[in-house]
Amino acid sequence: READGGREGVLARAMRPLLASRVQRAHQELASLGVELGELEGFEHRQKQVEQLGVTEPDEAAAPTALALGLIFGQLSNLKAALPQVRTPEVRATLTELGQQLGRVIYLLDALEDLDKDRRERAFNPCLVLKDDQPVVSPRRVNLAIEQLQSAVRRLCPLLRALPLQRHGEVLHHVLSERLPGTCAEAIRIHFLSFVL
């Protein structure tokens, strides 16, 4: 993405098919499977509008990505090949929340991973504030991002367990319940240490 438009963290690159620069592609692919995602139109513009350097706080900045992934995940229950037990309102609500929490995790983790780079490049990051017209790291905002990230990570495992997974359940549990929390814990540890050392 452009220097003023966001970050390029490792996890975000891995999840790009579902994020800003690939939302249109995800939209087209799901539409070809019979899933309508008209609500995603204009997502990239909404995300960019929200991201105001020094103004937008972590939760507000993460909201458009969380909503977009929630919409995409929720629509998975409408796939033509979905089993009957996946087509229930309860499962759709669980999928929607799983997508929202995963969107928050990806966005906030990316913000922590790219904080120093964003500060140097004057790129948007919800953990930065302006002081004398220069971007500086806000410990309060970093703490908020960490709290919100931890909260979203804690929600992933119960949501995943609530789904009637027939295939790939073990892989999803490994990624969302083990690898992703480990990556988040390492990012949190690095940024916590940067404030106490």
Disulfide bonds with the S-S distance in Angstrom:
none
